[in-house]
Amino acid sequence: MDLRKDTEIPMKPPFTNLQRIFNGRTLVPLPQINEEEQQHEYHNTQSNQRTTFSGPSSSSFAEPPNTPFNAAPALFLRIGSWQVVANSESDLVLKFDYRNKKLSWEVVLEGPSKHKIEIEWSNIIGIQAAIEDHRQGILQLELQNPPRFYKEIETRPLKLFKWEEEYDFTQGRASMNRKHFSVFAPGILGTYYKRLMKNKEMVEVSQKPFPTANSPYFHQPA
């Protein structure tokens, strides 16, 4: 696996890199950096950056429905050099499971089948959001350990769907890279992030410098 192809996207609020990433819904190619540069960028961003609500106060975001789950369609997700650009609202969705304290990326890669990256809240060691009215929102996650991976399968004879654990469908990047970088359409992220921040442990994580770990990888590359 060629780690030199992995790219780290530093974020300096408000939205320094958005124009490099999106022009409407179209992905703009990002510059490739090698492993040494990625490590350098990672350490340069280890400062006292806090979760940022730029623009109007976060109180301007409406309360989401008080249900055990919320779903936020995303535009873009990048983990290392693996990335997804959504062409529709169902292609890439971040699910908030407040009852079981989990976040899940649900991704449609080919055909109708969905794949899932499941993250326990307790596995999140860093979180940073940049949210501004009328502009795209950014959410970054940093994990302590690799997440779990699932594929949606059909059960017979009832023809219902269930999740079955599977291999890392991100070409191994999510099993190696700590950081998840995602972009949401205006007005999507703020409401659900506000509800997530009602959890005391998540608030504490959001107040830590980002990124937290010394390396962008779970295991130091050889």
PyMOL commands that set and color helices and strands:
alter all, ss='L'
color gray80, all
select helices_A, chain A and resi 3-5+18-21+35-44+58-60+121-123+189-196+200-206
alter helices_A, ss='H'
color red, helices_A
select strands_A, chain A and resi 22-23+26-27+52-53+69-73+76-79+82-85+92-97+102-108+114-120+124-131+137-143+148-155+160-165+179-184
alter strands_A, ss='S'
color yellow, strands_A
deselect
rebuild
show_as cartoon
